């Protein structure tokens, strides 16, 4: 596409106003989008670097405000019902990210199922050049699905890294970096996040944020 056509498309978009995600997102993912009744997605953004085979599923009565990024072909994001995904938060999926029902994800949270780049320079030295060309070599990038169980709460600015499974009802403290599985019904915090204690009815929410 020429620079003139890109500019024209941008100007047309500005005249028409913001796109309707319920109409635009299925077109972007070749129809592989399911959004449940009562779900609010007006403040959310969807991007798909390689849309072939990608899919997005969101349950009913959820509130989605953050960025949903499908980075690689065949990647999937699944969000349950009555789940909140806060503004400024990012789901970054190259394979699979699954969030259950009744989950709270606060603002500024980053959840990724991959490392983005190889740790070996010789294997990542052309990454920037490839970006400019609209390509990415995933063959040397570690990828592993992320699962967040029902009724979990992820505090503001937390980071959830590849391969992590967060158990049902668990709480992740604000600013935590989660590198390993979190048992159900526990509170974790810190960098790297460690178990603090079990969830209790009298938990003081001021310590966990969002």
Backbone bond lengths (Angstrom), bond angles and torsions (degrees), N, CA, C in turn:
res aa  C-N    CA-C-N  psi(-1)  N-CA   C-N-CA  omega(-1)  CA-C   N-CA-C  phi
1 X - - - 1.456 - - 1.522 109.18 -
2 X 1.325 117.33 131.23 1.451 121.39 -178.05 1.529 110.42 -72.16
3 X 1.346 115.18 162.08 1.469 119.61 178.27 1.526 111.36 -61.49
4 X 1.351 116.59 -34.78 1.454 120.03 179.22 1.528 110.85 -63.88
5 X 1.340 116.54 -43.32 1.465 119.33 -179.16 1.522 111.19 -67.85
6 X 1.327 116.77 -36.61 1.470 119.71 176.44 1.526 110.66 -62.05
7 X 1.328 115.77 -44.86 1.464 120.27 178.76 1.519 111.08 -62.80
8 X 1.324 116.64 -42.38 1.464 120.76 179.36 1.524 110.85 -62.83
9 X 1.323 116.63 -42.75 1.465 120.66 178.93 1.517 110.94 -62.48
10 X 1.341 116.72 -40.29 1.465 120.92 178.98 1.521 111.37 -65.18
11 X 1.333 116.73 -41.86 1.464 120.66 179.43 1.525 111.37 -65.09
12 X 1.335 116.43 -41.02 1.463 120.19 177.69 1.520 110.19 -61.66
13 X 1.360 116.18 -41.60 1.457 120.13 178.48 1.509 112.45 -62.26
14 X 1.333 116.77 -38.64 1.465 120.63 178.76 1.519 110.70 -65.62
15 X 1.332 117.18 -37.26 1.461 120.63 179.64 1.526 110.92 -69.27
16 X 1.332 115.69 -41.77 1.469 119.98 -177.86 1.519 112.56 -73.62
17 X 1.339 117.17 -24.16 1.445 120.92 -176.87 1.520 111.37 90.63
18 X 1.341 117.41 -176.20 1.456 121.50 -176.29 1.531 112.12 -60.01
19 X 1.350 115.68 143.81 1.455 119.84 179.03 1.525 110.86 -72.52
20 X 1.316 116.20 153.94 1.459 122.14 174.73 1.530 107.55 -87.95
21 X 1.353 118.07 111.42 1.468 119.67 -176.07 1.525 113.66 -56.47
22 X 1.330 117.41 -34.20 1.469 118.83 -178.04 1.521 112.09 -66.37
23 X 1.321 116.86 -21.84 1.455 120.99 176.26 1.526 111.79 -96.71
24 X 1.335 116.32 -41.58 1.464 120.63 -173.51 1.526 112.92 -77.26
25 X 1.330 117.98 -39.35 1.458 119.78 -174.61 1.527 113.45 -64.10
26 X 1.342 120.31 -44.07 1.471 118.82 176.84 1.525 112.95 -60.02
27 X 1.330 117.16 -34.71 1.463 119.76 177.12 1.524 110.73 -64.87
28 X 1.321 115.84 -39.23 1.461 120.78 -177.68 1.520 111.57 -67.64
29 X 1.346 117.33 -32.18 1.465 121.27 -176.37 1.523 111.73 -111.89
30 X 1.323 116.96 27.64 1.470 121.89 175.45 1.530 112.69 53.97
31 X 1.332 115.01 37.56 1.462 120.30 176.18 1.512 115.12 86.91
32 X 1.337 118.85 -3.12 1.465 121.54 -175.82 1.528 112.05 -86.48
33 X 1.332 115.25 53.21 1.465 122.05 -179.79 1.525 108.94 -133.11
34 X 1.324 116.08 129.90 1.464 121.76 174.98 1.522 108.12 -128.51
35 X 1.329 116.83 124.55 1.462 122.23 -179.99 1.519 108.13 -126.74
36 X 1.315 116.93 122.01 1.451 121.77 -174.84 1.518 113.78 -71.84
37 X 1.313 114.58 162.22 1.461 121.44 -179.96 1.519 110.70 -62.97
38 X 1.327 116.19 140.42 1.450 121.72 176.34 1.514 114.98 80.88
39 X 1.330 117.58 -2.24 1.465 120.42 -179.97 1.523 110.63 -79.52
40 X 1.328 115.87 136.88 1.463 122.53 179.41 1.522 109.04 -103.62
41 X 1.345 116.72 122.55 1.462 121.22 -178.86 1.527 111.27 -130.15
42 X 1.325 117.10 14.16 1.464 120.50 -174.32 1.515 112.87 -60.64
43 X 1.336 118.38 -29.44 1.455 120.56 -178.08 1.508 114.53 -96.15
44 X 1.334 117.86 6.31 1.460 121.95 -174.62 1.523 112.24 -95.35
45 X 1.348 115.19 161.40 1.456 122.44 177.34 1.518 109.37 -128.74
46 X 1.334 116.46 136.84 1.464 121.71 176.11 1.517 109.44 -118.07
47 X 1.345 116.32 129.95 1.454 120.26 172.60 1.525 108.87 -127.74
48 X 1.334 116.10 148.46 1.463 121.73 179.79 1.522 108.22 -141.58
49 X 1.329 115.87 105.35 1.463 120.76 -178.81 1.533 110.69 -67.57
50 X 1.347 115.94 -43.89 1.465 122.45 178.39 1.529 107.24 -129.87
51 X 1.330 118.94 86.42 1.465 121.41 -168.45 1.531 116.27 -71.22
52 X 1.332 119.02 -13.68 1.462 120.53 -176.68 1.528 110.93 -58.39
53 X 1.325 115.64 120.94 1.455 121.40 176.62 1.510 115.41 77.71
54 X 1.333 118.31 0.22 1.465 120.53 179.29 1.529 110.67 -75.05
55 X 1.325 115.94 154.49 1.463 119.72 179.67 1.522 110.79 -145.59
56 X 1.332 114.42 152.25 1.460 122.63 178.35 1.512 108.99 -136.92
57 X 1.334 116.31 127.91 1.463 121.56 177.77 1.526 108.60 -130.70
58 X 1.327 116.56 127.98 1.461 122.56 176.98 1.526 107.61 -129.04
59 X 1.311 116.72 132.14 1.456 120.93 -178.68 1.521 113.25 -74.82
60 X 1.326 115.43 -166.28 1.460 121.64 -175.70 1.529 111.56 -86.63
61 X 1.335 114.74 149.93 1.465 122.73 172.01 1.530 113.74 57.07
62 X 1.325 116.07 35.60 1.461 121.07 174.68 1.518 109.69 -99.92
63 X 1.338 115.90 163.04 1.460 121.46 179.52 1.524 108.17 -125.59
64 X 1.328 117.16 109.40 1.454 122.99 -173.19 1.524 109.31 -113.65
65 X 1.345 116.26 117.06 1.461 120.83 -176.16 1.530 113.05 -120.49
66 X 1.307 118.59 -14.91 1.454 121.69 -172.06 1.521 113.90 -91.83
67 X 1.341 115.37 -159.10 1.460 123.30 -176.85 1.520 109.45 -104.87
68 X 1.315 116.34 128.26 1.458 122.92 176.94 1.522 106.70 -109.91
69 X 1.329 117.35 113.62 1.466 121.53 -175.06 1.518 110.16 -119.13
70 X 1.328 115.74 119.95 1.458 122.92 174.34 1.523 107.05 -102.65
71 X 1.318 116.32 108.25 1.456 121.19 -167.74 1.518 114.31 -89.63
72 X 1.326 117.84 -23.90 1.460 121.86 -171.05 1.520 109.77 -136.92
73 X 1.313 118.17 149.85 1.464 120.76 177.68 1.526 110.15 -56.45
74 X 1.315 116.25 145.27 1.467 124.92 -179.25 1.528 113.24 74.92
75 X 1.322 118.93 3.04 1.466 120.66 179.20 1.523 110.48 -70.97
76 X 1.335 115.79 152.64 1.466 119.39 -179.93 1.516 110.79 -139.88
77 X 1.330 114.63 146.43 1.464 123.15 172.24 1.517 107.07 -125.94
78 X 1.317 115.82 129.55 1.465 121.10 178.51 1.525 108.44 -129.46
79 X 1.332 116.28 122.86 1.459 123.12 179.71 1.521 107.82 -121.68
80 X 1.310 117.11 135.52 1.451 121.05 -175.23 1.522 113.88 -80.24
81 X 1.316 115.04 -163.28 1.460 122.63 -178.43 1.529 110.97 -92.69
82 X 1.331 115.52 150.86 1.468 123.33 177.68 1.533 111.18 57.05
83 X 1.310 115.89 35.15 1.459 122.06 -178.99 1.523 109.57 -109.11
84 X 1.332 115.80 140.60 1.468 121.69 177.50 1.519 109.34 -108.57
85 X 1.344 116.30 131.40 1.461 122.38 175.92 1.520 107.20 -124.57
86 X 1.334 116.77 108.21 1.449 122.55 -164.56 1.515 116.35 -74.37
87 X 1.315 115.06 161.49 1.450 122.96 179.41 1.524 111.87 -60.99
88 X 1.338 116.16 140.81 1.446 121.25 -179.39 1.514 114.41 78.52
89 X 1.329 117.71 -1.43 1.459 121.55 176.77 1.525 110.05 -86.69
90 X 1.338 115.71 156.50 1.464 121.28 -175.03 1.518 111.05 -132.48
91 X 1.330 115.98 126.69 1.462 122.49 165.73 1.517 106.70 -102.37
92 X 1.333 117.04 118.75 1.455 121.94 -172.36 1.525 108.54 -121.68
93 X 1.331 116.54 94.96 1.458 121.32 -169.84 1.521 112.49 -110.86
94 X 1.339 115.24 124.42 1.458 121.05 169.70 1.523 110.79 -103.23
95 X 1.337 116.58 -18.12 1.465 121.16 177.18 1.521 110.80 -132.00
96 X 1.338 116.82 -69.25 1.465 118.64 -176.12 1.524 111.46 -158.69
97 X 1.337 115.58 128.70 1.462 122.45 169.05 1.523 106.87 -126.17
98 X 1.320 115.68 127.82 1.467 120.91 -179.23 1.523 109.48 -126.69
99 X 1.324 116.19 126.57 1.459 123.16 177.56 1.521 107.80 -119.93
100 X 1.314 116.77 131.72 1.454 121.17 -173.04 1.519 114.72 -79.44
101 X 1.326 115.16 -162.59 1.458 123.04 179.40 1.527 110.49 -83.66
102 X 1.343 116.02 151.06 1.468 122.61 171.90 1.530 112.42 59.55
103 X 1.321 116.16 35.33 1.464 121.72 -179.53 1.526 109.65 -98.66
104 X 1.333 116.29 142.11 1.463 122.23 172.84 1.526 108.84 -110.17
105 X 1.326 116.37 118.32 1.463 121.67 172.86 1.529 105.89 -114.72
106 X 1.318 117.22 113.21 1.458 121.62 -174.44 1.528 111.11 -72.36
107 X 1.337 117.09 -170.86 1.460 121.37 -176.74 1.531 111.12 -81.21
108 X 1.326 116.06 151.38 1.448 121.35 175.10 1.511 115.58 71.23
109 X 1.324 117.52 18.07 1.465 121.82 179.62 1.531 109.45 -85.51
110 X 1.343 116.69 142.29 1.460 120.92 175.91 1.528 109.06 -120.46
111 X 1.342 115.45 125.13 1.464 121.58 178.78 1.521 107.41 -125.43
112 X 1.323 116.90 120.95 1.468 120.86 -176.42 1.522 110.33 -135.45
113 X 1.329 116.55 139.53 1.464 120.71 178.50 1.529 112.36 -100.61
114 X 1.337 116.98 17.70 1.460 120.09 -178.73 1.527 110.04 -152.66
115 X 1.345 115.95 169.38 1.463 121.54 -178.42 1.525 113.78 -93.93
116 X 1.311 117.75 -1.11 1.467 124.01 179.58 1.527 113.57 73.78
117 X 1.341 117.35 -44.61 1.468 121.83 -177.95 1.523 109.47 -142.98
118 X 1.319 115.38 160.66 1.464 120.64 170.04 1.526 109.22 -71.58
119 X 1.331 117.03 148.89 1.461 120.09 176.16 1.527 110.83 -77.78
120 X 1.317 117.54 -12.64 1.471 122.65 -179.92 1.526 109.19 -90.46
121 X 1.322 117.94 120.33 1.458 120.54 -175.17 1.528 112.63 -56.84
122 X 1.325 118.09 -43.52 1.462 120.35 -177.76 1.528 112.14 -59.20
123 X 1.333 116.52 -23.28 1.470 120.69 -178.88 1.525 112.16 -92.20
124 X 1.329 117.23 -11.41 1.462 119.87 179.96 1.532 113.29 -120.43
125 X 1.318 116.87 4.05 1.463 120.03 -171.35 1.524 113.88 -64.18
126 X 1.336 117.51 -22.01 1.464 119.75 -179.02 1.535 112.68 -102.92
127 X 1.329 117.41 9.43 1.465 120.31 -174.56 1.530 112.55 -60.64
128 X 1.323 117.32 -43.58 1.468 119.72 -178.11 1.524 110.45 -66.68
129 X 1.325 116.82 -43.95 1.461 120.11 177.73 1.517 111.20 -59.25
130 X 1.335 116.43 -41.12 1.459 120.58 179.52 1.522 111.66 -66.10
131 X 1.350 117.04 -38.56 1.468 119.97 176.53 1.522 111.05 -55.98
132 X 1.328 114.78 -46.50 1.464 119.30 -179.26 1.524 110.95 -58.96
133 X 1.322 116.13 -34.26 1.470 121.62 179.53 1.525 112.71 -86.39
134 X 1.335 116.63 1.45 1.461 120.57 179.69 1.512 113.66 76.70
135 X 1.350 117.76 25.88 1.467 121.62 -178.28 1.532 109.73 -124.51
136 X 1.335 115.01 162.12 1.459 120.44 172.44 1.519 108.57 -153.84
137 X 1.329 116.08 132.78 1.459 122.44 176.17 1.526 108.99 -93.48
138 X 1.329 115.87 110.22 1.463 121.51 -177.64 1.521 112.86 -92.59
139 X 1.321 118.41 -2.02 1.462 121.11 -170.08 1.525 113.24 -63.68
140 X 1.337 118.59 -25.15 1.471 121.76 -178.41 1.531 112.79 -109.52
141 X 1.331 116.70 11.54 1.467 120.76 -176.77 1.535 109.94 -101.47
142 X 1.333 118.69 119.85 1.468 121.14 176.52 1.536 111.28 -62.75
143 X 1.352 115.88 132.08 1.469 122.49 -178.80 1.523 108.37 -135.40
144 X 1.329 117.34 135.56 1.461 121.42 176.80 1.528 109.23 -156.54
145 X 1.346 118.16 132.45 1.472 121.55 -174.19 1.528 113.58 -58.72
146 X 1.324 114.43 152.79 1.467 122.89 175.54 1.522 108.33 -115.44
147 X 1.333 116.52 136.97 1.466 121.76 177.59 1.529 108.80 -131.06
148 X 1.328 116.18 129.19 1.464 121.82 175.45 1.525 107.38 -117.28
149 X 1.313 116.28 119.72 1.450 121.70 -173.15 1.516 113.98 -73.61
150 X 1.323 115.36 168.02 1.459 122.51 179.80 1.536 110.96 -56.08
151 X 1.323 115.67 145.38 1.466 124.01 170.65 1.533 113.83 66.15
152 X 1.334 116.97 14.27 1.466 119.01 176.02 1.524 110.01 -76.91
153 X 1.346 115.24 162.93 1.463 121.49 177.74 1.519 107.53 -135.08
154 X 1.326 115.98 120.73 1.458 122.19 -179.84 1.528 107.76 -107.35
155 X 1.326 117.40 115.63 1.459 122.04 -176.12 1.521 113.01 -72.23
156 X 1.328 115.02 164.52 1.460 121.82 -175.70 1.528 112.24 -57.80
157 X 1.343 114.97 142.34 1.468 124.37 175.91 1.523 113.64 65.58
158 X 1.314 118.39 12.23 1.463 120.03 176.54 1.531 110.04 -71.66
159 X 1.333 115.75 155.37 1.458 122.59 177.11 1.521 108.25 -125.02
160 X 1.330 116.01 124.66 1.461 121.89 178.80 1.526 107.34 -112.28
161 X 1.332 117.44 119.26 1.452 121.29 -174.00 1.528 112.40 -98.47
162 X 1.305 116.07 172.58 1.462 124.11 -170.74 1.532 111.86 -55.02
163 X 1.339 114.97 146.05 1.447 121.85 174.03 1.506 116.31 76.96
164 X 1.334 118.02 -0.35 1.462 121.46 -175.99 1.524 110.88 -80.61
165 X 1.324 116.25 136.05 1.458 123.35 170.90 1.532 107.30 -115.11
166 X 1.310 116.27 120.51 1.463 121.59 178.20 1.519 108.00 -103.02
167 X 1.305 116.62 121.67 1.448 121.49 -173.63 1.518 113.94 -70.61
168 X 1.318 115.16 163.43 1.461 121.75 -178.90 1.525 110.52 -59.18
169 X 1.332 115.75 135.02 1.450 121.10 175.27 1.518 115.58 74.66
170 X 1.329 117.68 5.76 1.462 120.25 179.95 1.522 110.73 -76.25
171 X 1.331 116.28 158.53 1.458 123.30 178.82 1.528 108.27 -124.97
172 X 1.338 116.10 128.92 1.461 121.60 176.72 1.521 108.11 -108.36
173 X 1.318 117.79 120.57 1.451 122.49 -175.96 1.519 113.08 -65.85
174 X 1.311 116.16 154.03 1.456 122.56 -179.50 1.528 110.67 -56.70
175 X 1.332 115.97 136.01 1.451 121.29 176.63 1.514 115.48 76.13
176 X 1.316 117.84 5.69 1.465 120.96 -178.21 1.526 111.38 -74.58
177 X 1.334 115.94 152.60 1.462 122.50 172.96 1.525 106.95 -115.98
178 X 1.327 116.02 111.09 1.462 121.43 -173.11 1.523 109.28 -98.90
179 X 1.327 116.24 115.58 1.459 121.92 -176.34 1.519 112.91 -114.25
180 X 1.346 116.73 -7.66 1.460 120.19 -179.00 1.526 109.31 -141.00
181 X 1.327 116.49 167.84 1.459 121.27 -176.29 1.529 111.58 -59.47
182 X 1.334 114.78 147.25 1.462 122.15 178.43 1.530 108.07 -112.46
183 X 1.331 118.65 120.91 1.465 120.40 -179.30 1.529 112.04 -63.17
184 X 1.319 117.93 150.44 1.467 120.68 177.10 1.533 111.16 -57.26
185 X 1.333 115.25 143.97 1.452 120.35 172.51 1.510 115.22 68.29
186 X 1.330 117.58 22.83 1.455 119.76 178.58 1.526 110.80 -118.52
187 X 1.332 115.55 160.88 1.458 122.42 174.97 1.522 107.82 -108.55
188 X 1.349 116.15 128.13 1.458 120.11 176.34 1.527 108.71 -122.10
189 X 1.332 115.50 152.67 1.460 120.31 178.79 1.513 108.89 -159.67
190 X 1.347 115.84 157.74 1.445 121.09 174.74 1.514 113.46 108.08
191 X 1.347 115.69 -178.59 1.464 123.43 178.66 1.522 108.38 -136.11
192 X 1.342 117.20 103.53 1.464 126.58 -2.58 1.525 111.11 -74.36
193 X 1.322 116.18 154.18 1.462 120.71 -176.65 1.528 111.28 -64.78
194 X 1.324 115.32 137.08 1.465 122.02 177.73 1.522 109.37 -130.57
195 X 1.330 115.71 155.43 1.460 120.34 179.92 1.526 109.45 -66.81
196 X 1.327 115.41 127.49 1.464 122.33 177.27 1.520 110.46 -93.16
197 X 1.305 115.19 -50.02 1.463 120.98 178.49 1.513 108.70 -173.08
198 X 1.305 116.67 178.81 1.455 121.85 175.14 1.525 110.18 -78.62
199 X 1.314 116.17 155.36 1.454 121.15 175.85 1.525 109.34 -69.33
200 X 1.352 115.98 132.69 1.451 121.26 177.30 1.522 108.74 -123.92
201 X 1.325 118.92 152.73 1.472 120.96 179.71 1.523 113.30 -55.90
202 X 1.347 116.97 -30.24 1.457 119.66 -177.15 1.528 112.77 -91.39
203 X 1.350 118.52 15.90 1.466 121.55 -179.95 1.525 110.78 -49.24
204 X 1.337 116.29 129.42 1.451 121.91 178.41 1.524 109.11 -82.73
205 X 1.332 118.28 104.08 1.460 122.26 -174.25 1.521 113.51 -65.72
206 X 1.341 118.48 -14.11 1.464 120.06 -178.74 1.530 111.58 -63.40
207 X 1.323 117.12 -21.94 1.456 120.02 -177.33 1.524 112.66 -84.05
208 X 1.327 117.69 -10.22 1.456 118.62 -169.72 1.518 113.75 -117.16
209 X 1.284 120.39 -20.66 1.452 122.44 167.46 1.506 115.62 75.35
210 X 1.340 115.28 140.51 1.456 121.57 174.64 1.475 113.34 82.37
